[in-house]
Amino acid sequence: MQELNFPKFIFRFKSNENKVSIFDGIRKKFIVLQPEEWVRQHCVHYLIHQKKYPKSLINVEKELKVNGLSKRYDIVVFDTDGSIHLIVECKSFNIKIDQTTFDQIARYNLTLNASYLMVTNGLNHYYCVMDFKQERYQFLEDIPDYKPSGDDN
């Protein structure tokens, strides 16, 4: 698999019927290793090990309704109060991130109302903070590290 622009992480793999699977610690099961899943698992490990987000606040590949249509988000990180802190849209490393990708995550955010957005193909990462008053997002250098609610340090 393609080397990605994330720190090195240790993953669990298994092979079955000529298919390699990777263990997803959030969903607690092995998932067939496709390019987008490779990016998703790196991103989950990045959020847990680098940004210190608790596993218990992370959700992976769940369905949501956007304008009456069923869609699936890649990664959502909740705040302890149940609100959504971050949405991550993962693309395969061979897909270029463009305005269409940002339009997709912005549509999802109309439903989810996350404070932060992240778009990655494993090679390039883009981070945004939402400005709900101006109805736009502002690009950041990185997403913030985890800070428990009420921790103002």
Secondary structure, 3 states (H helix, E strand, C coil): CCCCCCCCCCCCEEEECCEEEEEECCCCEEEECCHHHHHHHHHHHHHHHHCCCCHHHEEEEEEEEECCEEEEEEEEEECCCCCEEEEEEECCCCCCCCHHHHHHHHHHHHHHCCCEEEEECCCCEEEEEEECCCCEEEEECCCCCCCCCCCCC
